[in-house]
Each structure stands twice: as C-alpha cells, then as structure tokens.
Amino acid sequence: MTIGEATKYRIKELCREKGITINKLSTICGITQSTLNNIISGRNNSTTVSTVKKICDGLDITIQDFFDSDLFRNMEQEIK
C-alpha cells in the first residue's frame, strides 16, 4: 500500500467513525470538495501535511491520531 492509498482509506475510516460524509468533512475543515474528492478517488496521491492537518482539525483529532493506524504500518517503499 502506498501513502496515498493509506491516506484515503484513513480519511474514509475516520469519517465513518465520526458519522460524517466526505462532503461534510470538506465543509468542516475548509478544504474544497474537489480537493478532498481527488484524495478519496486516488487522483491526488501526494496530499500535503498541511492538508492532513486541516483534515485532523476538522475531525478534532491530532496528526498522531491520524497516522496511528495499521494502514500506515508496513507500507511499500516509495522510492524505487
């Protein structure tokens, strides 16, 4: 799994846990709906830390909470 895939799955997972839609998340965190949809669809595989921080703020979690998931363990090497 790549970092982009792990990020999109984690966002989906957290939205399910919080009971909100991706569109609601975009409103809460101040990220455009198109940006968030691009992350979720996989069209954007290089999400910035700043964007992840905004998502975390919208979900009322820390960055540490965001990355504290099995999704981010044992990822494949990004540099090949």
Secondary structure by P-SEA (a helix, b strand, c coil): ccaaaaaaaaaaaaaaaacccaaaaaaaacccaaaaaaaaacccccccaaaaaaaaaaaccccccccccccccccccccc
